[in-house]
Amino acid sequence: MFKAIRRLFGLFALLALIFGALKTLFQWLDQNEQDSNEVFEDEEHAL
């Protein structure tokens, strides 16, 4: 029983680590403030 709980907790910790790393990566990529990679245009620039 305790092994299953420890494995489940470890899985959640691993997922949190992966999502945190992805969030940090996307924030690092976004820091250059270049809009050339944006998928959607801003409303004031749309025709």
C-alpha positions in Angstrom: 0.0 0.0 0.0 2.8 2.4 0.9 4.7 1.6 -2.2 1.7 2.5 -4.4 1.3 5.8 -2.6 5.0 6.6 -2.9 5.0 5.7 -6.6 1.9 7.9 -7.2 3.5 10.8 -5.3 6.7 10.3 -7.3 4.7 10.3 -10.5 3.0 13.6 -9.5 6.3 15.1 -8.6 7.8 14.1 -11.9 4.9 15.6 -13.8 5.1 18.8 -11.8 8.8 19.0 -12.6 8.2 18.5 -16.3 5.4 21.1 -16.5 7.5 23.6 -14.5 10.5 23.1 -16.8 8.2 23.6 -19.9 6.7 26.8 -18.3 10.2 28.1 -17.7 11.3 27.2 -21.2 8.4 29.0 -22.8 8.9 32.1 -20.5 12.6 32.1 -21.6 11.6 31.9 -25.2 9.1 34.7 -24.8 11.6 37.1 -23.2 13.0 38.3 -26.5 9.7 40.2 -27.1 9.7 39.5 -30.8 6.2 39.1 -32.2 7.3 37.2 -35.4 6.4 33.9 -33.7 2.9 34.8 -32.6 0.1 32.7 -34.0 -2.6 35.3 -33.6 -2.3 39.0 -34.6 -3.3 41.8 -32.2 -6.7 43.4 -32.9 -5.2 46.8 -33.7 -3.1 45.3 -36.5 -5.9 43.2 -38.0 -7.7 44.6 -41.1 
